[in-house]
């Protein structure tokens, strides 16, 4: 396929891969097709609709490697759903009566774009799927190749999303300081809230990484420097139900014995219960353009802390969130290797005219390939039977998880 012009965009929430993925795509095109023009739409689909873009100059190409050492996204993100017409009109991104998919398709045509690379999570890539379908049905000659970005690691059927490994490592690093607060007061309850709306993978992986760090340390319990006090005492994820009364009794015993309790909590755990309480009180939570509850508004960590504090007899309570610290970090070496393999294949696929989302396809033998857009979906649950997770729970005395949508009873 003869390619003259390529466009890139990053969208959705940040993850520790966006900057590197942009850099990797630019580097790969420069290696294989240095004459191909590259532009980047600013702030994702928002820039596509408004025609706001950056031209990738020879100077940018020469220094694209710098992007691998930074977090965030140099070209900016936004949460825009091309099929949410009402929201787009409200935000002034399209006019009344416009079809946003046509506006986007016409912009790509006007800009002379042959290939569009979308870098984002399930919302970004399902939006890319909507656009790719519209383009195909209306005879627009354009290839769309996505890259899977999400710290939740919950894109179906992709084995590992870009940035998730780094986010877990960074959440662990965050906890290494926060858990040190356990002696800032007597009978301290610490709730470490980790991002993860529907999937507990990141919370579980963050706790596991943190506990690996604990194993590298030396301890002096005689003066109060105790591994048990620094440990994780509970891990709650959206996929697992738990008995609030039984857990409160278990954790109170730890509080009485150790003097403090630390909980790692997925922000999506218990959300259904909290939402029902808010709706019953006549104060339904706000939602984003994709219909997701705005988790910052309902504050799950504070809600859980309130449920446990009295039952544990906590004298001091601390709720800390590692999400923004983790998601804007530069990619670690493990993610950098994954990013390179995916950006290289993304460019190779684009040059063959093969659309799809690049990833290790769990339904096709974990082969790295461009996965068909219609097969991409969000909300892949964390597998509660994962050995390292069940072993961790057994080690902290939490017991085997009970599969269910998490509801605090």
ChimeraX attribute file (.defattr): number of C-alpha atoms within 10 A of each C-alpha:
attribute: neighborCount
match mode: 1-to-1
recipient: residues
	/A:1	10
	/A:2	10
	/A:3	18
	/A:4	14
	/A:5	16
	/A:6	25
	/A:7	24
	/A:8	24
	/A:9	28
	/A:10	31
	/A:11	26
	/A:12	23
	/A:13	21
	/A:14	27
	/A:15	30
	/A:16	31
	/A:17	38
	/A:18	38
	/A:19	28
	/A:20	29
	/A:21	27
	/A:22	26
	/A:23	24
	/A:24	25
	/A:25	23
	/A:26	25
	/A:27	23
	/A:28	19
	/A:29	21
	/A:30	18
	/A:31	10
	/A:32	13
	/A:33	14
	/A:34	14
	/A:35	12
	/A:36	13
	/A:37	19
	/A:38	23
	/A:39	20
	/A:40	24
	/A:41	24
	/A:42	24
	/A:43	22
	/A:44	26
	/A:45	27
	/A:46	25
	/A:47	22
	/A:48	24
	/A:49	23
	/A:50	16
	/A:51	17
	/A:52	15
	/A:53	19
	/A:54	15
	/A:55	12
	/A:56	15
	/A:57	11
	/A:58	12
	/A:59	8
	/A:60	15
	/A:61	17
	/A:62	12
	/A:63	12
	/A:64	20
	/A:65	16
	/A:66	12
	/A:67	21
	/A:68	21
	/A:69	15
	/A:70	17
	/A:71	21
	/A:72	21
	/A:73	25
	/A:74	17
	/A:75	20
	/A:76	20
	/A:77	24
	/A:78	17
	/A:79	17
	/A:80	25
	/A:81	23
	/A:82	26
	/A:83	16
	/A:84	14
	/A:85	20
	/A:86	12
	/A:87	17
	/A:88	21
	/A:89	15
	/A:90	11
	/A:91	12
	/A:92	10
	/A:93	20
	/A:94	21
	/A:95	15
	/A:96	11
	/A:97	8
	/A:98	13
	/A:99	15
	/A:100	21
	/A:101	21
	/A:102	16
	/A:103	19
	/A:104	22
	/A:105	22
	/A:106	16
	/A:107	16
	/A:108	21
	/A:109	14
	/A:110	10
	/A:111	16
	/A:112	15
	/A:113	21
	/A:114	22
	/A:115	24
	/A:116	25
	/A:117	26
	/A:118	25
	/A:119	28
	/A:120	30
	/A:121	30
	/A:122	24
	/A:123	21
	/A:124	28
	/A:125	30
	/A:126	22
	/A:127	21
	/A:128	26
	/A:129	24
	/A:130	17
	/A:131	20
	/A:132	25
	/A:133	15
	/A:134	15
	/A:135	20
	/A:136	12
	/A:137	9
	/A:138	11
	/A:139	8
	/A:140	15
	/A:141	12
	/A:142	22
	/A:143	24
	/A:144	27
	/A:145	31
	/A:146	31
	/A:147	27
	/A:148	28
	/A:149	32
	/A:150	30
	/A:151	29
	/A:152	31
	/A:153	28
	/A:154	29
	/A:155	24
	/A:156	21
	/A:157	19
	/A:158	24
	/A:159	16
	/A:160	24
	/A:161	27
	/A:162	30
	/A:163	33
	/A:164	27
	/A:165	23
	/A:166	26
	/A:167	35
	/A:168	29
	/A:169	21
	/A:170	26
	/A:171	28
	/A:172	24
	/A:173	18
	/A:174	20
	/A:175	23
	/A:176	16
	/A:177	10
	/A:178	20
	/A:179	23
	/A:180	12
	/A:181	16
	/A:182	22
	/A:183	15
	/A:184	9
	/A:185	14
	/A:186	13
	/A:187	22
	/A:188	23
	/A:189	28
	/A:190	26
	/A:191	24
	/A:192	29
	/A:193	26
	/A:194	29
	/A:195	27
	/A:196	25
	/A:197	20
	/A:198	23
	/A:199	27
	/A:200	31
	/A:201	27
	/A:202	27
	/A:203	28
	/A:204	26
	/A:205	20
	/A:206	26
	/A:207	29
	/A:208	22
	/A:209	18
	/A:210	23
	/A:211	18
	/A:212	12
	/A:213	13
	/A:214	17
	/A:215	10
	/A:216	8
	/A:217	8
	/A:218	10
	/A:219	14
	/A:220	9
	/A:221	11
	/A:222	7
	/A:223	7
	/A:224	11
	/A:225	13
	/A:226	14
	/A:227	16
	/A:228	18
	/A:229	22
	/A:230	23
	/A:231	18
	/A:232	24
	/A:233	22
	/A:234	21
	/A:235	23
	/A:236	23
	/A:237	30
	/A:238	27
	/A:239	24
	/A:240	21
	/A:241	19
	/A:242	20
	/A:243	12
	/A:244	16
	/A:245	12
	/A:246	11
	/A:247	16
	/A:248	17
	/A:249	14
	/A:250	16
	/A:251	23
	/A:252	23
	/A:253	14
	/A:254	18
	/A:255	22
	/A:256	14
	/A:257	11
	/A:258	15
	/A:259	19
	/A:260	30
	/A:261	28
	/A:262	26
	/A:263	23
	/A:264	24
	/A:265	28
	/A:266	29
	/A:267	28
	/A:268	26
	/A:269	28
	/A:270	26
	/A:271	24
	/A:272	16
	/A:273	14
	/A:274	20
	/A:275	16
	/A:276	14
	/A:277	13
	/A:278	14
	/A:279	11
	/A:280	10
	/A:281	9
	/A:282	9
	/A:283	11
	/A:284	15
	/A:285	16
	/A:286	13
	/A:287	12
	/A:288	13
	/A:289	16
	/A:290	13
	/A:291	9
	/A:292	11
	/A:293	19
	/A:294	13
	/A:295	19
	/A:296	10
	/A:297	10
	/A:298	18
	/A:299	16
	/A:300	21
	/A:301	27
	/A:302	15
	/A:303	14
	/A:304	20
	/A:305	19
	/A:306	12
	/A:307	13
	/A:308	21
	/A:309	19
	/A:310	12
	/A:311	15
	/A:312	23
	/A:313	14
	/A:314	22
	/A:315	13
	/A:316	15
	/A:317	19
	/A:318	17
	/A:319	19
	/A:320	17
	/A:321	21
	/A:322	20
	/A:323	22
	/A:324	15
	/A:325	13
	/A:326	27
	/A:327	27
	/A:328	23
	/A:329	23
	/A:330	26
	/A:331	31
	/A:332	18
	/A:333	11
	/A:334	12
	/A:335	22
	/A:336	22
	/A:337	11
	/A:338	18
	/A:339	28
	/A:340	18
	/A:341	15
	/A:342	26
	/A:343	26
	/A:344	18
	/A:345	20
	/A:346	28
	/A:347	24
	/A:348	15
	/A:349	20
	/A:350	25
	/A:351	19
	/A:352	13
	/A:353	19
	/A:354	18
	/A:355	24
	/A:356	27
	/A:357	32
	/A:358	25
	/A:359	28
	/A:360	20
	/A:361	19
	/A:362	14
	/A:363	11
	/A:364	11
	/A:365	8
	/A:366	14
	/A:367	14
	/A:368	17
	/A:369	18
	/A:370	22
	/A:371	23
	/A:372	14
	/A:373	22
	/A:374	14
	/A:375	12
	/A:376	20
	/A:377	17
	/A:378	19
	/A:379	15
	/A:380	18
	/A:381	18
	/A:382	20
	/A:383	14
	/A:384	19
	/A:385	13
	/A:386	9
	/A:387	10
	/A:388	13
	/A:389	20
	/A:390	16
	/A:391	15
	/A:392	20
	/A:393	20
	/A:394	13
	/A:395	11
	/A:396	14
	/A:397	13
	/A:398	18
	/A:399	13
	/A:400	15
	/A:401	19
	/A:402	14
	/A:403	14
	/A:404	11
	/A:405	19
	/A:406	22
	/A:407	18
	/A:408	17
	/A:409	11
